[in-house]
Amino acid sequence: MPISDWRKSSYSGDSSNCINVAADWRKSTHSADAGNCVNVAASDRAVFLRESDEPDVVLTVTPPALRAFIRAVRAGGFDRTLGK
């Protein structure tokens, strides 16, 4: 069952007049049953990723950017190591 979590919209700036949005977090199907899980929440404009151990740290990307990153990972684009 998804867990709703309220976040301040990134478009609200630093003012006190801000918009909060709810995200329905789900455990990634690629996470094992261990405590270290990746949680995912998505809309048509953004994908939110967080680690279950640190739920206040959230990575926000657009769906096209996440798809491009996944394609690059699958193609071996990040297989090189530093210093070689």
ZIMO-V220612 format. One record per residue. N is the residue number from 0. RES is the residue in three letters. PSI is psi in degrees with one decimal (999 if undefined). OMEGA is omega in radians with two decimals (* if undefined). Layout:
<<N:RES:PSI:OMEGA> <N:RES:PSI:OMEGA>>
This chain:
<<0:MET:132.7:-3.13> <1:PRO:150.8:3.11> <2:ILE:122.3:3.12> <3:SER:137.4:-3.12> <4:ASP:129.3:-3.10> <5:TRP:134.7:3.12> <6:ARG:148.4:3.05> <7:LYS:132.7:3.11> <8:SER:139.1:3.12> <9:SER:-13.9:3.12> <10:TYR:-3.7:-3.08> <11:SER:-18.7:-3.12> <12:GLY:-153.0:-3.09> <13:ASP:7.0:-3.08> <14:SER:164.7:3.10> <15:SER:-16.7:3.08> <16:ASN:87.0:-3.08> <17:CYS:163.7:3.12> <18:ILE:131.1:3.07> <19:ASN:142.3:3.14> <20:VAL:148.3:3.12> <21:ALA:139.9:3.08> <22:ALA:132.0:3.07> <23:ASP:102.1:-3.08> <24:TRP:137.6:3.07> <25:ARG:146.5:3.07> <26:LYS:132.3:3.11> <27:SER:140.5:3.10> <28:THR:-15.0:3.11> <29:HIS:-2.9:3.09> <30:SER:136.9:3.10> <31:ALA:-177.0:3.13> <32:ASP:0.4:3.14> <33:ALA:174.6:-3.11> <34:GLY:-23.3:3.14> <35:ASN:97.5:-3.10> <36:CYS:152.5:3.00> <37:VAL:127.0:3.08> <38:ASN:143.4:-3.09> <39:VAL:137.0:2.98> <40:ALA:142.0:-3.05> <41:ALA:152.3:2.98> <42:SER:-173.2:3.11> <43:ASP:-14.9:-3.09> <44:ARG:-18.4:-3.06> <45:ALA:151.6:3.01> <46:VAL:128.1:3.12> <47:PHE:132.8:3.12> <48:LEU:139.4:3.07> <49:ARG:156.9:3.05> <50:GLU:138.9:-3.07> <51:SER:-27.9:3.14> <52:ASP:-24.5:3.14> <53:GLU:72.6:-3.03> <54:PRO:-15.0:3.13> <55:ASP:-12.8:3.11> <56:VAL:113.0:-3.04> <57:VAL:128.9:3.03> <58:LEU:126.7:-3.13> <59:THR:125.7:3.12> <60:VAL:162.5:3.03> <61:THR:154.0:3.10> <62:PRO:-43.0:3.11> <63:PRO:-38.1:3.13> <64:ALA:-39.9:3.11> <65:LEU:-41.6:3.09> <66:ARG:-42.5:3.13> <67:ALA:-40.4:3.11> <68:PHE:-45.3:3.14> <69:ILE:-41.4:3.09> <70:ARG:-42.9:-3.14> <71:ALA:-39.5:3.10> <72:VAL:-47.1:-3.14> <73:ARG:-31.4:-3.13> <74:ALA:-1.1:3.13> <75:GLY:16.5:-3.09> <76:GLY:-16.2:-3.13> <77:PHE:19.8:-3.09> <78:ASP:-18.5:3.14> <79:ARG:147.8:3.06> <80:THR:154.7:3.12> <81:LEU:143.3:3.08> <82:GLY:1.9:3.13> <83:LYS:999:*>>
